[in-house]
Amino acid sequence: MKTVYILGAGFSFDAGAPLQKDIIREAFRLNRENQDNFNQEKFNEFKQFIIEQLNFTEEHSKNVDLEDIFTPLDRCLSENSQFRGINLSQIMKTRDSVFYVVGKTIQTLLNKTEKTKDYIDIFAHHLTKASSTRANEKYRDTDPVSIISTNWDILLDNSIYESIQTNDKYDGVVDYCCYISSKDEHDKSVIPGLEKLGQGGFNVKLLKLHGSLNWLQCPRCARLYAKFREKSAMHSFEESSSCRHCDKNFPEEHNRHILSPNMIMPTYLKDLSNPQYRIIWQNAGIEISEADRIVFIGYSLPHADFEMRQLLSRMTRKNAEIQVVDWISPGDDPKSDKRTEKENHWKNFFGKREIGFFFDGASKFIKDQYNC
């Protein structure tokens, strides 16, 4: 039986990561607390866009959806048109500043949190143990588990990596299911999953549909570079590095292939033409089609995420078991009947399939299921 886990922002919430709807509010709060949390030039450009162009006050900025920030900017870039008071040459700079603030907010909150990620470590141990059955060329016979994530944070990535590195019996890798290289040339723990399978090891498949905070990409060859325990996408704003493969292949242009973050932002105009993302999304569809059981943890199936909705609609088996793990606060107004509302949201999408619901959050679900 194959289980595919699909993770959303709610998966990392119990470990201190913000929900998407809270990022803008948290950014302003963190900047008020300490302006050293951000590069002030970039933050001021972000703030100016929110207040002067979108016409929100700082107090009401919490009502701004990230899709309503990135979508008009992306449309202007694709059409070579101006957005209100921002000319075309400034749009990309504004977008980069918004991206920086969003990413830095997530990074800062995770660094500041006192919440534990023990449940993520438990989950990582379960995933690694299950995936280890593919070692010694048994991958042809068994494929028990994979993870599809819409998150940028690297909490689970790091926990899987550490689970592998700290067990002498394991010879495995975190497999992003695309063409990946190690950011540090001599780091042998970051290699493509197929290469590790060919060596007799195993891969833990983690498909990150919207990118990752520890990825950088070469603008020339499109290779992705990864390093665990490091949010390289945010470090790139402070220091740059060049693609070592292109530097070697094109020595006359040495140090001109600057690696950059390439995460997919919340927008109604998601560009999935990047060759690496096309591979990841294709593989995600295959994983879903093979799943006997799909478990959604902290993922709300938003209408704005229509690419994921169409993928699920096309590729989910009619007899696949569906389980939804979400959170409903005991303090919520019982008259709002959030449980029924959430259940109907999923039933309206999956039709007459039987769906199991668990509304006590990701941490409790994982500890109840896998803490053994």
Beta strands, then each sheet from edge to edge (+ up, - down):
strand 1: 3-7
strand 2: 145-149
strand 3: 172-175
strand 4: 180-182
strand 5: 202-208
strand 6: 215-217
strand 7: 224-226
strand 8: 293-297
strand 9: 321-325
strand 10: 355-358
sheet 1: 3+ 5+ 2+ 1+ 8+ 9+ 10+
sheet 2: 4+ 7+ 6-
end
